């Protein structure tokens, strides 16, 4: 997966906008929830404006997965999402909008349970690290 700087440049090009340092900085802050760590491949959470841009302007295929009930948001869960979701996503109160089909299918298999999904991703990563 591309880092957020590369994705921001790609989106700007597709929108017909210049990829100047000023535009990259401005739109990076506009489209991404966590404007820090521009050159990292993590923290792909989008702002409402970023999500709308991908869906309405660039017409990127997206998937909306409903949560099974009310989600108790806490900092640990948000950090787990940042660390384990490897594609842009947008959180709504009752669902998550995802721009990667494989991730959407995985979440559907977990019946939209974001807690169980992130815990499974963490365990899978630990197992992979242990086997390496």
N, C-alpha and C positions, 0 to 999 in steps of 0.2 A: 504494500500500500504506500502511496505517496505521502510525504509529510504535508502538513497544513499549508506551508508556504507554496509548495508545488501545486497543491490543489487550488489554492487561491489564485495563482497565476493561470492555471488551466481554466477556471471559471471566468476570470476576467477576459481571457482570449475568446472564449465561447460567447461571451456577452458583447464582444467587439470593443472592449475597453483596453486602454494601454496598460502594460504591465510595468509601470514605473514603480520605483520604491515607495513613492507617496501613495499611489493607488493600492499597492499590496498592503501597506500598513493600514490604510483606512478601511479597506474592505475586509481585511483579516479581523479587525476589531468589530466590524459590523456583522460578519457572518458566523463567527465562532464564539461560543460561550466562554471559553477559556482562552483569552488572547495571548497569554504567556506561551512560551515554548513553541514558537512558530515553526521551528525546524524539527520538531519531534513528530513521530508517527502515532502519538497517542492523544487522547483528549479530543475526539472528533465530534463532540456535542455541538450542535448548531443552535444559533439563536432563531427566533421566529422568522426574522428577516432572511437568514441564511436558508432555512427550510423552504420558505416561500419562493426564494430565488431559484432554488434547484427544481422545485415542482412546477412553478408557473412560468418562469422565464426560460430555463434550460430544458424543461420537460423531461427531467431525469426520472426513470422508472423508480417507483418507491412502493413500500409495503407498510401498511399500518397494522400493528398487532395490538389488540386490546389486552389490558391487564385483567386478571380474573376478579379483581376487587380493588378496593382502595389501597393504594401503596403508601406505606409509611416511609417517606424520604428522609434519609439521614446521610451525613457526610460520608460514612464508610461505603454505603451503597453507590453514591455518586462517584466516589473514587474508584470503586471496583468497575463500574461501567467505563470510566475513562481509561482504565488500564486494560480492559478486556474486549471492548468493542473496537473492531479494526476497520470501521467504515463510518462515514457521517451518519448521525442520528439526531432526532429531535424528540424531546420528552414532552408529552402532554399529561394532563392529570389522569386521564383514563387509558392512555395508550402510548406507544412509541412508534415513531415513523423511522423506517430504516431504508437505506438505499443500496442494500446488498441482499440479494435473494437468499444466499446460503444462510445468512444470519437470521433472516425473517423465518425461514423454515425451521431453524433450530429453536427459535423462540416459540413458534407455533407448537412444536413438539413438546415444549415445556409449558404449554397452555398459557403462554403469556406471563408466566410467573418469573419476573425479573430477578427476584432473590435467588430462586433455585438455579436459574440460568447462569448468573454470575458465579455462584458457588461451584457449579459444575465446571465452568471455564477455569476457575482458580485451581480446583483439584486436578483437572486435566493437565494444566501447565506444570503443577508440582510433580505429577507422575512422569511427564515428558522430561523434566529436568532431572528427576531421579534416575531415569533410564539412560540418560546421556552420559 
